[in-house]
Amino acid sequence: MSFYTRKGDDGYTGLLGEGRVPKYHRRPEAVGAVDEATSALGMARAACAAPQIGPLILEVQRDLYLLMAELAATPEEAAKFRATDDKRVAWLEAQIDSLSGSVSLPKEFIVPGDSAGGAALDLARTAVRRAERRVAELYHLEEITNPSLLNYLNRLSSLCFVLELLENQHAGHPTALAKK
């Protein structure tokens, strides 16, 4: 078995379904942005000490792999890979609601870096936001039709913020505010 195929040496990549597109095309760009967010979440999972954060992030990472499959599929094949739906969005909302009772919402912007895990979660949040922008572009151009993909990423950035506050609290650090 080889770890390389040489199929992308021409600057094109395959989709799930018929066809190849340039690697800089909107669709692989969106998949790549979600892949980055998944990796950033992995870094956060490795850095966080609060016990409830790791298993929650792992479940989200698994969701994101399914979300990437739908993004990577041609419009004709997308329904075969659909796993992100209103139920998964509601699950994220339930996680946020459950955790928000454990932290207080700052009245101002916060400065990341109060703990290593919290900083990693903030970096993951920004990666999720980039992925959301790329998926929003596909959705608004009607290249994807599942609004739950966009909704999931939007809620995920909120979850990352709540998890950052939780991790900072667990680490015994007060949240640094942007204003003095």
Salt bridges, closest charged atoms under 4 A:
ASP10 OD1 - ARG20 NH2 3.49
GLU29 OE2 - ARG134 NE 3.86
GLU36 OE1 - ARG130 NH2 2.76
GLU59 OE2 - ARG88 NH2 2.95
ASP63 OD2 - ARG88 NH2 2.91
GLU70 OE2 - ARG82 NE 2.99
GLU77 OE1 - LYS80 NZ 2.71
GLU93 OE2 - ARG155 NE 2.78
ASP122 OD1 - ARG125 NE 3.08
GLU132 OE1 - ARG129 NH1 2.80
GLU143 OE2 - ARG26 NH2 2.41
